[in-house]
Amino acid sequence: MMDITFTLTILAAALATYATRTAGYVLIKSMDTIPPRMEAALNAVPAAVLAALVAPSFVYGGIDVTITMIVALLIGLRAPSLVMLGCAWAFLVAFRHFVM
């Protein structure tokens, strides 16, 4: 049986998500041109989201995850994303098998 507080919390989160996405769309559509500062801020969003997703694992994920992320970064500087992902996965499996 669902708790009413839990259900209301999920509905409030869904409403807040919908409202922010809709407001952003309406704001952008109402402008004739996007100001340069806003465009720069919007261009920075993907990197900020990626950093927010990766940073906790890098700091708290353990030495194996931290070393694998460094290896993935180094490979990613020279290789395509799929190659980097495969190499990092293989490195992590080997590191856990032989070192840990």
Secondary structure, 3 states (H helix, E strand, C coil): CCCHHHHHHHHHHHHHHHHHHHHHHHHHHHCCCCCHHHHHHHHHHHHHHHHHHHHHHHHHCCHHHHHHHHHHHHHHCCCCHHHHHHHHHHHHHHHHHHCC
